[in-house]
Amino acid sequence: MLLAPLMASWGLGLGGTLSTAPALAIAFAVWLASLPIAAWMGARGMRGPAERSLRRMTYGKIDPAPATR
């Protein structure tokens, strides 16, 4: 989600101008930046956007196992 605006042509368009090593470095930096956010959400029992979307598609509006807090 964070990488697309950096690499796509509709964003900064870096994907077409970078070689493999810089693109990998940017992807690794984005991953490192997401770790504290994931730890914070996990400590609070929050679900990420992908899990919420998958549960919504699987179970509909009513989730049989609501997020714990």
C-alpha positions in Angstrom: 0.0 0.0 0.0 2.9 2.4 0.7 5.0 1.1 -2.2 2.6 1.7 -5.0 2.6 5.5 -4.9 6.3 5.5 -5.0 6.8 3.1 -7.9 3.7 3.5 -10.1 3.6 6.0 -12.9 0.5 7.7 -11.4 2.6 8.4 -8.3 6.3 9.4 -8.2 7.0 7.0 -11.1 10.3 5.6 -9.6 9.6 2.1 -10.9 10.5 2.9 -14.4 13.7 4.8 -13.6 15.3 2.6 -10.9 17.4 -0.5 -11.3 16.9 -3.5 -9.1 19.2 -2.6 -6.2 17.6 0.9 -5.5 14.1 -0.5 -6.0 14.9 -3.3 -3.5 16.3 -0.7 -1.0 13.1 1.3 -1.2 11.0 -1.8 -0.8 13.1 -2.8 2.3 12.8 0.7 3.8 9.0 0.6 3.3 8.9 -2.8 5.0 11.0 -1.5 7.9 8.7 1.5 8.3 5.7 -0.8 8.5 7.1 -2.9 11.3 6.4 -0.4 14.2 2.9 0.2 12.8 2.2 -3.5 12.7 3.6 -4.0 16.3 1.4 -1.1 17.5 -1.7 -2.6 15.9 -0.9 -6.1 17.2 -0.4 -4.9 20.7 -3.9 -3.3 20.6 -5.6 -6.2 19.0 -6.3 -4.3 15.8 -6.7 -5.9 12.4 -4.9 -4.6 9.4 -6.7 -3.5 6.2 -6.0 -6.8 4.3 -7.4 -8.9 7.2 -10.5 -6.7 7.5 -11.1 -7.0 3.8 -10.6 -10.7 3.7 -12.9 -11.2 6.7 -15.5 -9.0 5.1 -15.4 -11.0 1.9 -15.5 -14.3 3.8 -18.1 -13.6 6.5 -20.0 -10.6 5.3 -20.9 -7.8 7.7 -21.1 -10.0 10.7 -17.7 -11.3 11.8 -17.9 -14.4 14.0 -14.7 -13.6 15.8 -14.5 -9.9 16.5 -11.1 -8.3 17.2 -10.0 -8.5 20.8 -8.9 -5.5 22.6 
